[in-house]
């Protein structure tokens, strides 16, 4: 990883998600921080594909289409 920036940030996770992170940290013998950083690094390209709240309505994801009748 680049640099040695060690700023602290509090993050709050649902209990079940925190347990999953802890389980993987124990399995891989890594810190919770390392697990979360790897998850961000691996998942960020997919996150960037999500539509922004500032995009027009026609850019909504497939999972939101067809719900006008509900």
C-alpha positions as CSV (number, residue, x, y, z in Angstrom):
1,X,0.0,0.0,0.0
2,X,1.1,3.5,-0.7
3,X,2.4,5.7,2.2
4,X,2.0,5.3,5.9
5,X,-1.0,7.5,6.5
6,X,-2.7,6.2,9.7
7,X,-5.7,8.5,10.1
8,X,-8.5,7.0,12.2
9,X,-12.1,6.8,11.1
10,X,-15.0,5.3,13.0
11,X,-17.2,3.1,10.8
12,X,-20.5,1.5,12.0
13,X,-21.6,-1.9,10.6
14,X,-24.7,-3.9,11.2
15,X,-24.0,-6.7,13.7
16,X,-24.2,-9.5,11.1
17,X,-21.8,-7.7,8.7
18,X,-19.3,-7.1,11.5
19,X,-19.4,-10.8,12.4
20,X,-18.7,-11.7,8.8
21,X,-15.8,-9.3,8.7
22,X,-14.4,-10.7,12.0
23,X,-14.8,-14.2,10.8
24,X,-12.8,-13.5,7.6
25,X,-10.2,-11.6,9.6
26,X,-9.7,-14.6,11.8
27,X,-9.6,-17.0,8.9
28,X,-7.0,-14.9,7.0
29,X,-5.1,-13.9,10.2
30,X,-5.5,-10.3,9.3
31,X,-6.9,-7.1,11.0
32,X,-10.4,-5.9,10.5
33,X,-8.9,-2.8,8.9
34,X,-7.1,-4.9,6.3
35,X,-10.3,-6.8,5.5
36,X,-12.3,-3.7,5.0
37,X,-9.6,-2.0,2.9
38,X,-9.4,-5.1,0.6
39,X,-13.2,-5.2,0.3
40,X,-13.1,-1.5,-0.8
41,X,-10.3,-2.1,-3.2
42,X,-12.0,-5.2,-4.8
43,X,-15.5,-3.8,-4.8
44,X,-14.9,-0.1,-5.8
45,X,-15.1,-0.8,-9.5
46,X,-18.6,-2.2,-9.0
47,X,-19.6,0.6,-6.7
48,X,-18.6,3.1,-9.4
49,X,-21.0,1.5,-11.9
50,X,-24.0,2.4,-9.7
51,X,-26.0,5.4,-10.8
52,X,-25.5,8.6,-9.0
53,X,-28.4,10.3,-7.2
54,X,-27.7,13.2,-9.5
55,X,-28.3,11.2,-12.7
56,X,-31.6,11.5,-14.6
57,X,-34.4,9.0,-13.8
58,X,-33.8,7.1,-17.1
59,X,-30.4,6.0,-15.7
60,X,-32.0,3.9,-12.9
61,X,-30.8,0.3,-12.4
62,X,-32.7,-2.7,-13.8
63,X,-33.8,-3.6,-10.3
64,X,-35.9,-0.4,-10.0
65,X,-37.6,-0.7,-13.4
66,X,-41.1,-1.9,-13.7
67,X,-42.2,-0.9,-10.3
68,X,-44.6,1.9,-11.4
69,X,-47.6,-0.4,-10.8
70,X,-46.7,-1.2,-7.2
